[in-house]
Amino acid sequence: MLLVLLPRDDPLPLKRAWCLFEIHNALEESKVSLSIDLPDREAVELKESVIVNADCVLQALSDIQAENAKATSVSDRELIFRTITNSAGRFFNVNQGLKMNCKPGMLTS
């Protein structure tokens, strides 16, 4: 699975219910690997930011809160939240899954 984190300093996919749900489902599948990519300019800026302050990437990941995710459709959000709530790990697994699986060196650019 290719995850494009834009904008790099406040990635939209980490705030969208459907995106987080799809990421969570991909991480649940042992056959799916997760790669993070950015356009070249954003990748260079991210690498420069990490040199200055390595905590910026960790902060972006620590800000992931699936229970605060937005969706265009109220019914989609309710369906996603109901599915997550009925799963064994609930929101904790969604939040932790991405944090645990985003490791240094995953950036493909």
C-alpha positions in Angstrom: 0.0 0.0 0.0 1.4 3.4 -0.9 0.6 6.2 1.5 1.1 9.7 0.2 1.4 12.0 3.2 0.5 15.5 2.0 0.9 18.1 3.2 4.0 16.7 4.9 3.6 18.9 8.1 -0.1 18.0 8.6 -0.9 14.9 6.4 -4.6 14.9 5.4 -4.8 11.1 5.1 -4.1 10.9 8.8 -7.3 12.9 9.5 -9.7 11.3 7.1 -11.9 8.4 8.4 -11.8 6.4 5.1 -8.0 6.8 4.8 -7.3 5.6 8.4 -9.8 2.8 7.9 -8.1 1.6 4.7 -4.6 1.9 6.4 -5.8 -0.1 9.3 -7.2 -2.8 7.1 -4.0 -2.9 5.1 -1.9 -3.3 8.2 -4.2 -6.2 9.4 -3.2 -8.1 6.3 0.1 -9.8 6.6 0.6 -9.8 2.8 0.3 -6.0 2.6 3.4 -3.8 3.1 3.1 -0.1 3.7 5.3 2.4 1.9 5.2 6.2 2.5 5.9 8.5 -0.4 6.0 12.2 -1.0 6.6 14.4 -4.0 10.3 15.1 -4.4 10.1 18.7 -3.0 8.1 17.6 0.0 10.6 14.7 0.6 13.5 17.1 0.6 11.8 19.4 3.0 10.9 16.5 5.3 14.5 15.3 5.4 15.7 18.8 6.1 13.1 19.1 8.9 14.2 15.8 10.4 17.8 16.9 10.5 16.8 20.1 12.4 14.1 18.4 14.6 13.7 14.6 14.4 10.7 14.9 16.7 8.6 16.5 14.0 7.8 13.1 12.4 7.1 11.5 15.7 4.7 14.4 16.6 2.8 14.0 13.3 2.3 10.3 14.1 1.4 10.9 17.8 -1.3 13.3 16.6 -3.2 10.4 14.9 -6.6 10.1 16.6 -8.9 8.0 14.4 -11.8 8.9 16.7 -11.5 12.5 15.6 -11.3 11.7 11.9 -13.6 13.5 9.5 -15.6 12.2 6.6 -17.6 14.0 3.9 -20.6 11.7 4.4 -22.0 11.4 7.9 -23.3 7.9 7.1 -19.8 6.8 6.0 -18.3 8.1 9.2 -20.9 6.3 11.3 -20.3 3.1 9.4 -16.5 3.3 9.8 -16.7 4.2 13.4 -19.2 1.4 14.1 -16.9 -1.1 12.4 -13.9 0.1 14.3 -15.8 0.1 17.6 -17.0 -3.4 17.0 -13.4 -4.7 16.3 -11.3 -6.2 19.0 -8.9 -3.3 19.4 -11.3 -0.6 18.7 -9.7 2.8 18.0 -6.6 1.9 19.8 -5.6 -0.5 17.1 -6.2 2.0 14.3 -4.2 4.7 16.1 -1.3 2.4 17.2 -1.2 0.4 14.0 0.0 3.3 11.9 2.4 4.6 14.6 3.9 1.2 15.1 4.3 0.5 11.3 5.8 3.8 10.3 9.4 3.3 10.9 12.5 5.3 9.8 13.5 4.4 6.3 9.9 3.8 5.0 10.0 6.9 2.9 10.4 5.7 -0.6 11.4 9.0 -2.3 
